[in-house]
Amino acid sequence: MEARFIVACSGPADLPTSALAEVGIAGRSNCGKSSLINALTEHSKLARTSSTPGRTRQIIFFRVRFPRVEPFHLVDLPGYGFAKVGRQQQASWAPLIDHYIDNRAQLRALLVLNDIRRPPGDEERDLIHWAHRRGIAPLIVLTKADKTPKNKRFGLIRSAQRALALQRPPLACSIHQRETIVTLRHGIVELASLAATGDR
């Protein structure tokens, strides 16, 4: 498993010119985005984690290569919702995210993360609609699945599916349950149409 930091972008001019396929990751500031990136790449310190939501204030690019798959960029988008920064500062991130999602030709798929314990809201619905309008495949991931009892998990998945009007149930995932991480990797590869190439 290969993964490394590429660049942190504060404006459109900072975005890399690489032609690699990109998979964006978006979610509320406390949904466990950085921890999930570290679990997906098996690099525990690749994405900076913090007990203070809202630390990601730039678009951050990581070059990732899963086994037998073409390399691609995993793109960490600034969190929203519960970030402990002023609304004005959060609003300043919006034009950069707008520009990235609306104009980035390399963007193949968008992971929309939501804490399984929290009902999805307008932000998640907007992200899904945004992706569909751009012709980008969205993948809905319910994080922190281990925080809920197994006998309640199915109901939470179905509730999220109804709230987001999804044809298929969202993927419940936990960084502490390897099988869910493996399933998510497969989902990313399929969704982003990353061609298998063999180990090199």
GUBA-337476 format. One record per residue (C-alpha): residue number from 1; z, x, y. Coordinates in pm, 1 decimal, always signed. Last residue first. Layout:
// GUBA-337476
k, Z, X, Y
NUM, Z, X, Y $
...
***
This chain:
// GUBA-337476
k, Z, X, Y
200, -982.4, +457.8, -299.1 $
199, -863.8, +163.1, -506.5 $
198, -1133.6, -96.5, -578.5 $
197, -1348.5, -271.6, -320.5 $
196, -1234.0, -630.8, -297.8 $
195, -1384.1, -804.7, +3.5 $
194, -1151.7, -952.7, +264.8 $
193, -1257.6, -1313.7, +316.8 $
192, -978.5, -1374.9, +572.0 $
191, -849.8, -1677.5, +383.9 $
190, -877.2, -1519.7, +39.0 $
189, -707.9, -1192.8, +136.2 $
188, -438.1, -1371.9, +334.8 $
187, -365.7, -1615.8, +51.7 $
186, -340.8, -1332.1, -199.9 $
185, -90.1, -1155.6, +24.5 $
184, +104.7, -1481.8, +60.4 $
183, +127.6, -1519.9, -317.5 $
182, +258.2, -1163.3, -347.2 $
181, +520.6, -1237.0, -80.3 $
180, +624.0, -1554.7, -263.8 $
179, +662.0, -1362.3, -590.2 $
178, +876.5, -1101.1, -417.6 $
177, +1152.7, -1341.7, -322.6 $
176, +1379.6, -1170.3, -67.5 $
175, +1117.3, -1174.2, +209.5 $
174, +1101.6, -1548.3, +157.8 $
173, +801.3, -1780.6, +159.3 $
172, +719.3, -2150.0, +141.7 $
171, +342.6, -2194.8, +164.6 $
170, +234.4, -2510.8, +343.6 $
169, +133.8, -2809.9, +130.6 $
168, -239.2, -2889.3, +133.2 $
167, -425.6, -3148.4, +339.0 $
166, -205.3, -3076.5, +638.3 $
165, -109.3, -3340.2, +894.6 $
164, +139.3, -3101.7, +1061.9 $
163, +437.6, -3335.5, +1037.0 $
162, +326.5, -3456.7, +693.2 $
161, +299.9, -3104.8, +549.7 $
160, +628.1, -3006.9, +713.5 $
159, +801.8, -3301.8, +548.4 $
158, +645.7, -3214.1, +212.3 $
157, +772.0, -2855.3, +235.5 $
156, +1118.2, -2974.3, +339.3 $
155, +1130.3, -3214.2, +44.2 $
154, +1028.9, -2940.7, -198.4 $
153, +1298.8, -2707.4, -63.9 $
152, +1589.0, -2946.1, -106.9 $
151, +1656.7, -2887.3, -479.3 $
150, +1589.4, -2515.2, -432.9 $
149, +1874.2, -2484.9, -185.3 $
148, +1762.2, -2355.9, +158.9 $
147, +1805.4, -2010.0, +312.4 $
146, +1581.7, -1857.1, +44.6 $
145, +1282.1, -2026.5, +208.3 $
144, +1326.6, -1805.4, +514.5 $
143, +968.1, -1865.7, +628.2 $
142, +742.8, -2169.7, +598.3 $
141, +389.3, -2032.1, +619.0 $
140, +91.6, -2230.3, +747.2 $
139, -242.1, -2054.5, +699.8 $
138, -501.9, -2119.9, +968.4 $
137, -875.1, -2044.8, +918.9 $
136, -1054.2, -1968.0, +1242.6 $
135, -1342.9, -2191.6, +1351.0 $
134, -1228.2, -2164.9, +1710.7 $
133, -1144.2, -2535.2, +1730.7 $
132, -963.6, -2507.8, +1396.0 $
131, -747.1, -2221.0, +1522.9 $
130, -650.5, -2411.2, +1836.4 $
129, -566.9, -2719.8, +1632.8 $
128, -332.7, -2512.5, +1415.0 $
127, -174.9, -2341.3, +1715.7 $
126, -126.1, -2675.3, +1891.9 $
125, +44.5, -2825.2, +1588.2 $
124, +281.4, -2527.6, +1570.9 $
123, +368.5, -2554.8, +1939.5 $
122, +405.2, -2934.1, +1920.1 $
121, +684.7, -2906.5, +1666.0 $
120, +749.3, -2812.2, +1304.8 $
119, +1083.9, -2931.5, +1165.9 $
118, +1329.8, -2640.9, +1140.6 $
117, +1490.2, -2526.4, +814.3 $
116, +1159.0, -2389.3, +681.1 $
115, +1137.7, -2151.3, +978.1 $
114, +777.4, -2178.1, +1095.5 $
113, +497.7, -1921.7, +1081.5 $
112, +134.4, -1987.6, +1170.2 $
111, -85.8, -1723.0, +1006.9 $
110, -421.7, -1706.0, +1180.8 $
109, -743.0, -1598.8, +1008.8 $
108, -1065.7, -1409.8, +1074.6 $
107, -1011.5, -1259.7, +1421.2 $
106, -1278.5, -989.3, +1470.3 $
105, -1466.4, -1197.0, +1729.1 $
104, -1164.2, -1206.7, +1959.8 $
103, -1248.2, -1443.9, +2242.9 $
102, -1034.5, -1756.9, +2224.0 $
101, -748.2, -1614.8, +2016.6 $
100, -713.7, -1293.5, +2217.4 $
99, -775.8, -1444.9, +2559.0 $
98, -521.6, -1720.7, +2504.0 $
97, -264.9, -1469.8, +2372.7 $
96, -314.7, -1253.9, +2682.7 $
95, -308.1, -1554.3, +2917.2 $
94, +14.1, -1683.3, +2753.9 $
93, +223.4, -1366.4, +2783.3 $
92, +302.5, -1429.6, +3151.1 $
91, +439.5, -1771.8, +3058.4 $
90, +712.2, -1603.5, +2853.1 $
89, +809.5, -1401.4, +3158.8 $
88, +824.1, -1713.1, +3375.3 $
87, +1026.9, -1893.4, +3110.8 $
86, +1288.8, -1621.7, +3129.9 $
85, +1374.9, -1414.0, +2827.9 $
84, +1588.0, -1495.3, +2525.9 $
83, +1292.4, -1599.7, +2312.7 $
82, +1358.8, -1937.5, +2150.3 $
81, +1020.1, -2100.0, +2190.5 $
80, +754.0, -1830.3, +2164.6 $
79, +684.0, -1509.3, +1979.7 $
78, +433.0, -1250.6, +2095.8 $
77, +139.7, -1201.0, +1854.3 $
76, +157.0, -949.2, +1568.8 $
75, -192.9, -855.3, +1453.1 $
74, -252.6, -737.1, +1096.4 $
73, -568.9, -529.3, +1112.3 $
72, -786.7, -483.8, +806.6 $
71, -853.7, -235.0, +527.2 $
70, -1082.8, -356.4, +245.0 $
69, -896.1, -473.4, -63.3 $
68, -826.4, -313.4, -402.3 $
67, -458.5, -256.8, -316.9 $
66, -362.9, -396.1, +28.1 $
65, -473.0, -193.7, +328.5 $
64, -315.2, -247.1, +665.9 $
63, -384.5, -117.3, +1016.1 $
62, -117.3, -262.8, +1244.9 $
61, -195.5, -406.3, +1588.9 $
60, +70.3, -530.7, +1832.4 $
59, +4.6, -792.9, +2097.4 $
58, +280.0, -740.5, +2351.8 $
57, +620.2, -891.0, +2426.0 $
56, +775.8, -862.9, +2080.3 $
55, +1151.6, -859.2, +2146.7 $
54, +1167.1, -1237.1, +2174.0 $
53, +1460.0, -1309.8, +1946.3 $
52, +1764.4, -1078.8, +1960.7 $
51, +1884.4, -991.7, +1609.7 $
50, +1600.2, -740.6, +1604.0 $
49, +1318.8, -626.7, +1380.7 $
48, +1061.4, -364.9, +1475.3 $
47, +749.7, -384.8, +1264.7 $
46, +673.5, -88.5, +1037.9 $
45, +1034.9, -14.3, +949.2 $
44, +1059.8, -155.9, +596.6 $
43, +706.8, -67.2, +494.1 $
42, +616.2, -278.9, +191.5 $
41, +318.7, -419.7, +387.2 $
40, +395.2, -786.4, +328.6 $
39, +770.9, -726.2, +346.4 $
38, +748.7, -541.7, +678.5 $
37, +526.2, -812.0, +826.3 $
36, +772.2, -1076.3, +701.1 $
35, +1063.7, -898.7, +867.2 $
34, +871.4, -886.6, +1194.5 $
33, +789.9, -1258.7, +1183.9 $
32, +1136.7, -1384.3, +1091.0 $
31, +1109.3, -1725.7, +1257.8 $
30, +1333.5, -1644.4, +1555.2 $
29, +1069.0, -1591.7, +1823.5 $
28, +860.7, -1885.7, +1716.0 $
27, +542.7, -1810.1, +1531.7 $
26, +210.2, -1632.7, +1534.2 $
25, +51.3, -1380.9, +1298.3 $
24, -312.1, -1284.1, +1352.2 $
23, -534.9, -1154.2, +1072.9 $
22, -806.4, -917.3, +1192.8 $
21, -1125.1, -789.2, +1030.8 $
20, -1206.9, -430.3, +1122.9 $
19, -1470.4, -382.4, +1394.6 $
18, -1249.2, -149.8, +1598.6 $
17, -1269.2, -181.3, +1976.3 $
16, -893.9, -194.2, +2024.9 $
15, -740.0, -438.5, +2274.7 $
14, -595.9, -257.1, +2577.8 $
13, -843.8, -406.0, +2827.0 $
12, -725.6, -754.4, +2730.3 $
11, -372.2, -677.9, +2852.9 $
10, -32.9, -554.0, +2732.3 $
9, -157.2, -421.9, +2398.8 $
8, +55.4, -230.4, +2147.4 $
7, -155.3, +4.7, +1935.9 $
6, -222.4, +127.1, +1583.1 $
5, +96.1, +112.4, +1373.5 $
4, +50.7, +202.3, +1009.8 $
3, +11.7, +38.2, +671.3 $
2, -110.6, +152.8, +330.3 $
1, +0.0, +0.0, +0.0 $
***
